[in-house]
Amino acid sequence: MKQFLRTMMALAMTLFASVAFADHVKLGKLTIMQPEIRETPKEAPVSAGYLKIRNDGDEADTLLSASSGFSGMVQLHKMEVVDGVARMRPQKNGIPIPAGGEVVLENGGLHIMFMKLEEQMKAGDHHTVTLTFEKAGKVDVEMHVVALDGKDHSGHGDHDHDHDHDGEKKEHSDHSH
């Protein structure tokens, strides 16, 4: 009986690890991919979260909000350059995800802003963030903390986060929030 319990515990730990470090999460017709948070220096009050949301459905949805247990406030933001000045604006109506399309939250554009951080974001750590969608509902996403250089130094999912958008390669620059 003890061997059976040990085997079941080992299996449960393996399954938990595979879920905790999944590079994507499904919620109905939505797929949330490459969830990450930028690491912070000690005492930094803010960080940003990035991910990609693909909608394989026939109906648009909207990311309404995000929440976390490690920050006092979370907002959906968009970085815009107005008259040569970069500004962040909260997306009070959420972020639309078109039917059959995808939205990329990335440095220099749409992103999740974690404010009033209660702890330092350290590369290699993982934090749970709850995303709330208008139609699909809520889902917990395990977000990986990546180094300021934008690379995942944790050993799982080592990729450099360059994305190809309509044949145009975009490289992420350092995060400056």
N, CA, C and O of each residue as an XYZ file, in Angstrom:
708
protein
N       0.818     -1.196      0.000
C       0.000      0.000      0.000
C       0.860      1.257      0.000
O       0.556      2.227     -0.694
N       1.962      1.234      0.801
C       2.848      2.398      0.843
C       3.470      2.648     -0.531
O       3.591      3.800     -0.946
N       3.862      1.603     -1.234
C       4.444      1.755     -2.566
C       3.424      2.377     -3.519
O       3.771      3.245     -4.320
N       2.175      1.938     -3.436
C       1.112      2.492     -4.261
C       0.953      3.990     -3.993
O       0.842      4.779     -4.931
N       0.941      4.381     -2.719
C       0.799      5.796     -2.366
C       1.988      6.612     -2.863
O       1.813      7.730     -3.347
N       3.200      6.059     -2.747
C       4.392      6.759     -3.249
C       4.297      6.950     -4.764
O       4.600      8.021     -5.290
N       3.872      5.894     -5.448
C       3.727      5.972     -6.903
C       2.698      7.024     -7.285
O       2.920      7.810     -8.206
N       1.567      7.041     -6.578
C       0.511      8.020     -6.871
C       0.989      9.447     -6.578
O       0.673     10.373     -7.324
N       1.744      9.622     -5.501
C       2.287     10.947     -5.163
C       3.275     11.396     -6.242
O       3.256     12.553     -6.662
N       4.128     10.488     -6.684
C       5.087     10.829     -7.734
C       4.357     11.209     -9.012
O       4.733     12.173     -9.679
N       3.320     10.464     -9.357
C       2.523     10.777    -10.543
C       1.851     12.136    -10.393
O       1.854     12.935    -11.330
N       1.281     12.403     -9.234
C       0.620     13.692     -8.987
C       1.617     14.836     -9.096
O       1.302     15.870     -9.685
N       2.815     14.672     -8.541
C       3.844     15.722     -8.632
C       4.263     15.951    -10.074
O       4.470     17.093    -10.483
N       4.390     14.889    -10.844
C       4.748     15.019    -12.258
C       3.664     15.770    -13.020
O       3.960     16.665    -13.812
N       2.412     15.405    -12.780
C       1.303     16.093    -13.455
C       1.243     17.549    -13.049
O       1.019     18.414    -13.896
N       1.442     17.847    -11.753
C       1.427     19.229    -11.296
C       2.536     20.014    -11.978
O       2.306     21.130    -12.446
N       3.738     19.444    -12.040
C       4.859     20.143    -12.663
C       4.566     20.420    -14.131
O       4.895     21.497    -14.630
N       3.952     19.467    -14.833
C       3.681     19.694    -16.251
C       2.620     20.769    -16.443
O       2.666     21.506    -17.428
N       1.657     20.874    -15.516
C       0.648     21.931    -15.606
C       1.264     23.260    -15.215
O       1.033     24.265    -15.887
N       2.047     23.289    -14.135
C       2.613     24.534    -13.627
C       3.548     25.185    -14.636
O       3.644     26.411    -14.687
N       4.239     24.380    -15.441
C       5.204     24.952    -16.361
C       4.743     24.885    -17.810
O       5.553     24.981    -18.732
N       3.444     24.721    -18.006
C       2.912     24.667    -19.364
C       3.164     26.000    -20.060
O       3.039     27.062    -19.450
N       3.515     25.937    -21.331
C       3.770     27.157    -22.093
C       2.479     27.709    -22.693
O       2.478     28.786    -23.289
N       1.373     26.965    -22.534
C       0.095     27.481    -23.006
C      -1.046     26.906    -22.156
O      -0.927     25.836    -21.559
N      -2.145     27.651    -22.125
C      -3.323     27.259    -21.356
C      -4.528     27.438    -22.271
O      -4.638     28.448    -22.966
N      -5.430     26.462    -22.272
C      -6.652     26.537    -23.081
C      -7.825     26.939    -22.196
O      -7.944     26.482    -21.060
N      -8.683     27.792    -22.726
C      -9.934     28.174    -22.079
C     -10.960     28.284    -23.186
O     -11.030     29.300    -23.876
N     -11.758     27.236    -23.358
C     -12.706     27.212    -24.473
C     -11.954     27.299    -25.788
O     -11.060     26.494    -26.049
N     -12.305     28.259    -26.608
C     -11.655     28.454    -27.913
C     -10.414     29.340    -27.829
O      -9.767     29.594    -28.845
N     -10.076     29.814    -26.625
C      -8.904     30.674    -26.441
C      -7.692     29.852    -26.014
O      -7.813     28.905    -25.237
N      -6.526     30.225    -26.531
C      -5.262     29.638    -26.101
C      -4.366     30.778    -25.651
O      -4.096     31.707    -26.413
N      -3.904     30.701    -24.401
C      -2.990     31.705    -23.848
C      -1.601     31.094    -23.909
O      -1.364     30.022    -23.354
N      -0.676     31.781    -24.590
C       0.660     31.239    -24.834
C       1.747     32.178    -24.337
O       1.535     33.385    -24.219
N       2.899     31.618    -24.049
C       4.111     32.336    -23.679
C       3.886     33.363    -22.568
O       4.286     34.518    -22.709
N       3.244     32.951    -21.453
C       3.001     33.897    -20.363
C       4.278     34.192    -19.581
O       4.930     33.277    -19.079
N       4.630     35.471    -19.480
C       5.845     35.831    -18.761
C       5.705     37.190    -18.076
O       4.919     38.046    -18.480
N       6.495     37.345    -17.034
C       6.590     38.588    -16.279
C       8.060     38.981    -16.289
O       8.929     38.115    -16.187
N       8.352     40.270    -16.409
C       9.736     40.732    -16.353
C      10.222     40.773    -14.913
O       9.495     41.176    -14.006
N      11.478     40.344    -14.719
C      12.069     40.418    -13.400
C      12.245     41.887    -13.021
O      12.233     42.769    -13.880
N      12.406     42.132    -11.732
C      12.555     43.502    -11.245
C      13.761     43.612    -10.328
O      14.175     42.628     -9.715
N      14.323     44.806    -10.234
C      15.320     45.039     -9.187
C      14.615     45.037     -7.828
O      13.393     45.172     -7.769
N      15.362     44.887     -6.754
C      14.759     44.945     -5.417
C      14.047     46.279     -5.256
O      14.490     47.307     -5.768
N      12.932     46.238     -4.531
C      12.155     47.432     -4.194
C      11.437     48.070     -5.384
O      10.790     49.104     -5.220
N      11.536     47.482     -6.568
C      10.811     48.046     -7.725
C       9.309     47.913     -7.468
O       8.851     46.856     -7.034
N       8.537     48.974     -7.731
C       7.105     48.924     -7.448
C       6.257     48.337     -8.574
O       5.080     48.044     -8.365
N       6.836     48.160     -9.765
C       6.042     47.700    -10.913
C       6.799     46.683    -11.752
O       8.028     46.614    -11.725
N       6.028     45.894    -12.500
C       6.566     45.017    -13.530
C       5.491     44.859    -14.594
O       4.358     45.307    -14.418
N       5.853     44.226    -15.688
C       4.904     44.035    -16.785
C       4.808     42.563    -17.142
O       5.765     41.803    -16.994
N       3.629     42.179    -17.614
C       3.387     40.817    -18.048
C       3.059     40.793    -19.534
O       2.387     41.682    -20.057
N       3.548     39.761    -20.194
C       3.364     39.615    -21.630
C       2.841     38.220    -21.932
O       3.147     37.272    -21.210
N       2.063     38.090    -22.982
C       1.565     36.802    -23.441
C       0.908     36.977    -24.796
O       0.765     38.088    -25.306
N       0.517     35.862    -25.358
C      -0.191     35.865    -26.640
C      -1.511     35.138    -26.415
O      -1.549     34.110    -25.739
N      -2.595     35.673    -26.981
C      -3.905     35.037    -26.879
C      -4.415     34.765    -28.286
O      -4.577     35.684    -29.088
N      -4.666     33.501    -28.574
C      -5.219     33.114    -29.878
C      -6.678     32.711    -29.675
O      -7.009     31.984    -28.738
N      -7.536     33.190    -30.560
C      -8.966     32.874    -30.503
C      -9.306     32.020    -31.713
O      -9.362     32.524    -32.835
N      -9.535     30.724    -31.493
C      -9.886     29.815    -32.579
C     -11.391     29.732    -32.788
O     -11.865     28.914    -33.576
N     -12.137     30.563    -32.093
C     -13.588     30.543    -32.194
C     -14.133     31.432    -33.305
O     -13.395     32.156    -33.973
N     -15.445     31.352    -33.478
C     -16.141     32.152    -34.484
C     -16.677     33.442    -33.895
O     -17.342     34.212    -34.587
N     -16.392     33.688    -32.612
C     -16.921     34.844    -31.904
C     -15.779     35.578    -31.191
O     -14.943     34.956    -30.536
N     -15.758     36.899    -31.326
C     -14.742     37.698    -30.637
C     -14.952     37.598    -29.126
O     -16.058     37.318    -28.666
N     -13.899     37.825    -28.369
C     -13.972     37.883    -26.916
C     -13.148     39.087    -26.480
O     -12.500     39.727    -27.308
N     -13.167     39.398    -25.199
C     -12.411     40.528    -24.671
C     -11.758     40.135    -23.362
O     -12.412     39.601    -22.467
N     -10.456     40.402    -23.253
C      -9.768     40.252    -21.976
C     -10.166     41.468    -21.153
O      -9.772     42.592    -21.464
N     -10.947     41.240    -20.100
C     -11.487     42.347    -19.300
C     -10.538     42.795    -18.198
O     -10.422     43.989    -17.919
N      -9.850     41.823    -17.564
C      -8.990     42.185    -16.437
C      -8.026     41.060    -16.117
O      -8.133     39.947    -16.631
N      -7.077     41.392    -15.246
C      -6.130     40.421    -14.712
C      -5.982     40.727    -13.226
O      -6.134     41.872    -12.801
N      -5.687     39.699    -12.443
C      -5.462     39.903    -11.010
C      -4.364     38.959    -10.541
O      -4.103     37.925    -11.156
N      -3.727     39.341     -9.431
C      -2.644     38.518     -8.892
C      -2.607     38.655     -7.384
O      -3.177     39.588     -6.820
N      -1.939     37.728     -6.743
C      -1.748     37.788     -5.304
C      -0.441     38.448     -4.915
O      -0.161     38.587     -3.724
N       0.375     38.861     -5.887
C       1.688     39.423     -5.583
C       1.783     40.921     -5.833
O       2.836     41.521     -5.618
N       0.681     41.534     -6.290
C       0.696     42.981     -6.513
C      -0.615     43.589     -6.029
O      -1.669     42.956     -6.081
N      -0.527     44.817     -5.561
C      -1.694     45.488     -5.018
C      -2.674     45.968     -6.068
O      -3.845     46.198     -5.766
N      -2.205     46.124     -7.310
C      -3.066     46.591     -8.392
C      -2.562     46.005     -9.717
O      -1.357     45.925     -9.960
N      -3.511     45.600    -10.563
C      -3.169     45.073    -11.882
C      -4.067     45.763    -12.898
O      -5.281     45.845    -12.709
N      -3.464     46.262    -13.979
C      -4.233     46.904    -15.043
C      -3.759     46.393    -16.396
O      -2.619     45.953    -16.550
N      -4.652     46.459    -17.366
C      -4.301     46.196    -18.758
C      -3.901     47.540    -19.348
O      -4.653     48.510    -19.249
N      -2.725     47.606    -19.961
C      -2.197     48.867    -20.476
C      -1.838     48.763    -21.949
O      -1.682     47.675    -22.504
N      -1.713     49.925    -22.557
C      -1.190     50.040    -23.914
C      -0.184     51.171    -23.934
O      -0.480     52.283    -23.497
N       1.010     50.886    -24.444
C       2.044     51.904    -24.615
C       1.780     52.568    -25.962
O       1.650     51.894    -26.984
N       1.702     53.890    -25.950
C       1.497     54.651    -27.178
C       2.487     55.802    -27.216
O       2.865     56.341    -26.176
N       2.901     56.173    -28.404
C       3.738     57.342    -28.570
C       2.855     58.453    -29.117
O       2.319     58.348    -30.220
N       2.706     59.522    -28.331
C       1.883     60.666    -28.710
C       2.779     61.896    -28.735
O       3.372     62.256    -27.718
N       2.878     62.535    -29.883
C       3.745     63.713    -30.049
C       5.170     63.428    -29.598
O       5.803     64.269    -28.960
N       5.672     62.255    -29.925
C       7.041     61.879    -29.607
C       7.268     61.451    -28.167
O       8.406     61.178    -27.783
N       6.213     61.384    -27.359
C       6.340     60.995    -25.954
C       5.617     59.665    -25.729
O       4.443     59.517    -26.069
N       6.338     58.705    -25.153
C       5.732     57.402    -24.861
C       4.853     57.533    -23.627
O       5.279     58.061    -22.600
N       3.625     57.047    -23.738
C       2.678     57.094    -22.623
C       1.997     55.754    -22.484
O       1.743     55.057    -23.467
N       1.703     55.403    -21.229
C       0.940     54.187    -20.968
C      -0.487     54.588    -20.649
O      -0.734     55.493    -19.852
N      -1.411     53.907    -21.279
C      -2.818     54.197    -21.050
C      -3.540     52.914    -20.641
O      -3.432     51.891    -21.318
N      -4.286     52.977    -19.513
C      -5.095     51.819    -19.128
C      -6.148     51.526    -20.194
O      -6.717     52.443    -20.785
N      -6.397     50.262    -20.427
C      -7.414     49.828    -21.386
C      -8.677     49.519    -20.591
O      -8.953     48.362    -20.272
N      -9.437     50.558    -20.277
C     -10.598     50.438    -19.382
C     -11.687     49.522    -19.926
O     -12.443     48.938    -19.150
N     -11.779     49.387    -21.246
C     -12.782     48.497    -21.849
C     -12.205     47.134    -22.182
O     -12.854     46.331    -22.853
N     -10.991     46.866    -21.719
C     -10.358     45.586    -21.962
C      -9.602     45.540    -23.280
O      -9.416     46.556    -23.950
N      -9.175     44.345    -23.630
C      -8.406     44.111    -24.861
C      -9.185     43.121    -25.715
O      -9.328     41.957    -25.341
N      -9.695     43.580    -26.875
C     -10.464     42.687    -27.753
C      -9.578     41.608    -28.371
O      -8.436     41.863    -28.755
N     -10.132     40.398    -28.459
C      -9.478     39.284    -29.149
C     -10.401     38.883    -30.290
O     -11.451     38.286    -30.053
N     -10.026     39.202    -31.528
C     -10.927     38.942    -32.655
C     -11.153     37.457    -32.914
O     -10.277     36.632    -32.652
N     -12.315     37.129    -33.421
C     -12.624     35.754    -33.815
C     -11.612     35.314    -34.863
O     -11.343     36.046    -35.816
N     -11.054     34.130    -34.693
C     -10.091     33.607    -35.655
C      -8.780     34.361    -35.683
O      -8.005     34.203    -36.626
N      -8.508     35.174    -34.681
C      -7.284     35.986    -34.671
C      -6.512     35.824    -33.386
O      -6.799     34.942    -32.576
N      -5.527     36.685    -33.206
C      -4.737     36.658    -31.992
C      -4.290     38.058    -31.622
O      -4.232     38.960    -32.458
N      -3.977     38.213    -30.348
C      -3.475     39.471    -29.810
C      -2.191     39.162    -29.057
O      -2.128     38.195    -28.297
N      -1.171     39.982    -29.267
C       0.101     39.795    -28.588
C       0.291     40.940    -27.600
O       0.282     42.109    -27.985
N       0.460     40.601    -26.338
C       0.805     41.574    -25.313
C       2.312     41.521    -25.197
O       2.876     40.496    -24.815
N       2.977     42.639    -25.530
C       4.430     42.643    -25.606
C       4.987     44.007    -25.238
O       4.264     45.001    -25.176
N       6.286     44.029    -24.996
C       6.987     45.259    -24.657
C       6.759     46.298    -25.759
O       6.931     46.004    -26.942
N       6.374     47.502    -25.365
C       6.164     48.570    -26.332
C       4.754     48.624    -26.884
O       4.474     49.435    -27.766
N       3.853     47.777    -26.389
C       2.478     47.749    -26.880
C       1.524     47.414    -25.750
O       1.644     47.943    -24.645
N       0.582     46.541    -26.031
C      -0.340     46.076    -25.000
C       0.427     45.227    -23.991
O       1.330     44.481    -24.369
N       0.073     45.334    -22.710
C       0.714     44.520    -21.676
C      -0.127     44.541    -20.405
O      -1.055     45.337    -20.267
N       0.218     43.654    -19.487
C      -0.390     43.630    -18.166
C       0.561     44.371    -17.236
O       1.747     44.047    -17.172
N       0.049     45.357    -16.521
C       0.886     46.154    -15.616
C       0.612     45.723    -14.180
O      -0.511     45.839    -13.691
N       1.648     45.225    -13.509
C       1.561     44.821    -12.112
C       2.134     45.963    -11.278
O       3.322     46.271    -11.379
N       1.297     46.592    -10.457
C       1.708     47.739     -9.656
C       1.607     47.408     -8.172
O       0.894     46.489     -7.769
N       2.337     48.178     -7.371
C       2.370     47.956     -5.918
C       2.816     46.528     -5.622
O       2.175     45.804     -4.860
N       3.940     46.137     -6.249
C       4.465     44.783     -6.051
C       4.733     44.518     -4.579
O       5.265     45.368     -3.865
N       4.359     43.337     -4.141
C       4.563     42.939     -2.754
C       5.843     42.117     -2.588
O       6.233     41.793     -1.466
N       6.486     41.785     -3.688
C       7.740     41.038     -3.648
C       8.500     41.281     -4.950
O       7.932     41.690     -5.963
N       9.790     41.017     -4.887
C      10.628     41.158     -6.072
C      10.304     40.045     -7.062
O      10.129     38.894     -6.662
N      10.222     40.371     -8.331
C      10.050     39.377     -9.388
C      11.449     38.887     -9.759
O      12.262     39.648    -10.283
N      11.722     37.611     -9.483
C      13.051     37.043     -9.719
C      12.997     36.063    -10.879
O      12.120     35.202    -10.938
N      13.943     36.200    -11.804
C      14.016     35.307    -12.963
C      14.013     33.863    -12.500
O      14.733     33.494    -11.572
N      13.195     33.047    -13.158
C      13.075     31.634    -12.834
C      11.890     31.324    -11.936
O      11.458     30.174    -11.855
N      11.351     32.355    -11.249
C      10.174     32.140    -10.413
C       8.928     32.042    -11.278
O       8.962     32.324    -12.475
N       7.829     31.638    -10.654
C       6.526     31.520    -11.332
C       5.467     32.133    -10.441
O       5.517     31.991     -9.219
N       4.512     32.811    -11.045
C       3.426     33.427    -10.294
C       2.113     33.186    -11.027
O       2.054     33.213    -12.256
N       1.067     32.951    -10.250
C      -0.247     32.732    -10.824
C      -0.950     34.064    -11.038
O      -1.004     34.904    -10.140
N      -1.484     34.243    -12.231
C      -2.252     35.428    -12.592
C      -3.599     34.935    -13.109
O      -3.653     34.009    -13.918
N      -4.685     35.546    -12.647
C      -6.023     35.193    -13.098
C      -6.447     36.163    -14.191
O      -6.476     37.376    -13.981
N      -6.773     35.623    -15.353
C      -7.270     36.422    -16.473
C      -8.777     36.245    -16.550
O      -9.283     35.130    -16.425
N      -9.494     37.344    -16.756
C     -10.947     37.302    -16.867
C     -11.362     37.782    -18.246
O     -11.052     38.902    -18.652
N     -12.073     36.908    -18.962
C     -12.561     37.214    -20.306
C     -14.069     37.425    -20.263
O     -14.768     36.825    -19.446
N     -14.554     38.272    -21.137
C     -15.981     38.584    -21.176
C     -16.838     37.346    -21.412
O     -17.837     37.148    -20.721
N     -16.463     36.512    -22.375
C     -17.285     35.348    -22.740
C     -16.718     34.039    -22.204
O     -17.473     33.197    -21.719
N     -15.416     33.855    -22.282
C     -14.805     32.581    -21.898
C     -14.717     32.398    -20.385
O     -14.603     31.269    -19.907
N     -14.767     33.497    -19.624
C     -14.702     33.391    -18.165
C     -13.305     33.604    -17.625
O     -12.511     34.341    -18.210
N     -13.001     32.955    -16.500
C     -11.726     33.145    -15.804
C     -10.819     31.932    -15.981
O     -11.275     30.796    -16.111
N      -9.523     32.215    -15.982
C      -8.539     31.144    -16.029
C      -7.296     31.597    -15.268
O      -6.884     32.752    -15.367
N      -6.699     30.669    -14.502
C      -5.428     30.927    -13.832
C      -4.313     30.541    -14.785
O      -4.330     29.464    -15.381
N      -3.342     31.437    -14.922
C      -2.204     31.209    -15.805
C      -0.937     31.321    -14.972
O      -0.738     32.299    -14.252
N      -0.092     30.318    -15.076
C       1.192     30.337    -14.391
C       2.168     31.101    -15.280
O       2.511     30.646    -16.371
N       2.614     32.273    -14.804
C       3.501     33.114    -15.603
C       4.937     32.953    -15.116
O       5.200     32.987    -13.914
N       5.856     32.777    -16.050
C       7.274     32.612    -15.758
C       7.905     33.990    -15.642
O       7.612     34.874    -16.447
N       8.766     34.182    -14.653
C       9.510     35.434    -14.544
C      10.774     35.285    -15.376
O      11.564     34.364    -15.170
N      10.955     36.208    -16.323
C      12.126     36.169    -17.203
C      13.042     37.345    -16.891
O      12.598     38.382    -16.399
N      14.308     37.168    -17.180
C      15.323     38.179    -16.898
C      15.047     39.461    -17.690
O      14.323     39.455    -18.686
N      15.634     40.539    -17.226
C      15.446     41.835    -17.883
C      15.872     41.814    -19.347
O      15.398     42.627    -20.141
N      16.762     40.889    -19.714
C      17.178     40.813    -21.114
C      16.125     40.116    -21.977
O      16.327     39.935    -23.178
N      14.977     39.718    -21.356
C      13.875     39.120    -22.102
C      14.025     37.637    -22.345
O      13.211     37.044    -23.054
N      15.057     37.018    -21.769
C      15.271     35.585    -21.975
C      14.826     34.807    -20.745
O      14.906     35.294    -19.617
N      14.359     33.598    -20.985
C      13.932     32.702    -19.919
C      15.155     31.909    -19.484
O      15.598     31.014    -20.205
N      15.709     32.223    -18.313
C      16.905     31.558    -17.815
C      16.574     30.388    -16.900
O      17.463     29.854    -16.237
N      15.309     29.983    -16.852
C      14.897     28.919    -15.938
C      15.210     27.530    -16.477
O      15.190     26.557    -15.722
N      15.503     27.422    -17.781
C      15.825     26.123    -18.356
C      14.657     25.460    -19.043
O      14.864     24.498    -19.783
N      13.421     25.933    -18.832
C      12.286     25.363    -19.560
C      11.779     26.420    -20.516
O      11.563     27.573    -20.144
N      11.596     26.007    -21.742
C      11.058     26.939    -22.730
C      12.043     28.010    -23.118
O      11.633     29.132    -23.414
N      13.350     27.705    -23.128
C      14.346     28.705    -23.500
C      14.086     29.193    -24.923
O      14.372     28.489    -25.891
N      13.552     30.384    -25.039
C      13.375     31.005    -26.338
C      13.571     32.491    -26.180
O      13.397     33.037    -25.091
N      13.935     33.148    -27.270
C      14.357     34.546    -27.166
C      13.251     35.552    -27.417
O      13.517     36.753    -27.436
N      12.037     35.109    -27.607
C      10.876     35.981    -27.710
C      10.889     36.911    -28.908
O      10.230     37.951    -28.893
N      11.633     36.550    -29.949
C      11.478     37.272    -31.204
C      10.207     36.733    -31.841
O       9.946     35.532    -31.772
N       9.432     37.575    -32.444
C       8.180     37.148    -33.055
C       8.175     37.582    -34.503
O       8.732     38.621    -34.859
N       7.550     36.790    -35.317
C       7.407     37.113    -36.717
C       5.961     37.555    -36.931
O       5.044     36.742    -36.818
N       5.752     38.817    -37.234
C       4.418     39.361    -37.452
C       4.277     39.724    -38.923
O       4.885     40.684    -39.397
N       3.475     38.953    -39.636
C       3.243     39.202    -41.060
C       4.542     39.333    -41.838
O       4.685     40.211    -42.690
N       5.496     38.442    -41.535
C       6.750     38.426    -42.271
C       7.753     39.444    -41.773
O       8.893     39.445    -42.238
N       7.379     40.308    -40.848
C       8.291     41.307    -40.328
C       8.766     40.857    -38.959
O       7.960     40.677    -38.046
N      10.064     40.676    -38.815
C      10.597     40.209    -37.537
C      10.705     41.372    -36.575
O      11.250     42.425    -36.904
N      10.170     41.161    -35.363
C      10.228     42.189    -34.327
C      11.035     41.641    -33.183
O      10.782     40.524    -32.732
N      12.004     42.396    -32.699
C      12.759     41.979    -31.532
C      12.347     42.859    -30.374
O      12.152     44.065    -30.520
N      12.220     42.226    -29.215
C      11.849     42.981    -28.013
C      13.088     43.654    -27.459
O      14.174     43.076    -27.460
N      12.923     44.866    -26.991
C      14.005     45.562    -26.333
C      13.829     45.448    -24.826
O      12.817     44.933    -24.351
N      14.807     45.923    -24.081
C      14.692     45.855    -22.624
C      13.468     46.592    -22.158
O      13.050     47.582    -22.758
N      12.902     46.103    -21.088
C      11.690     46.664    -20.493
C      12.084     47.837    -19.604
O      13.026     47.722    -18.821
N      11.398     48.934    -19.708
C      11.814     50.117    -18.951
C      10.732     50.651    -18.029
O      10.774     51.824    -17.660
N       9.754     49.816    -17.641
C       8.705     50.304    -16.721
C       9.280     50.538    -15.364
O       8.562     50.947    -14.452
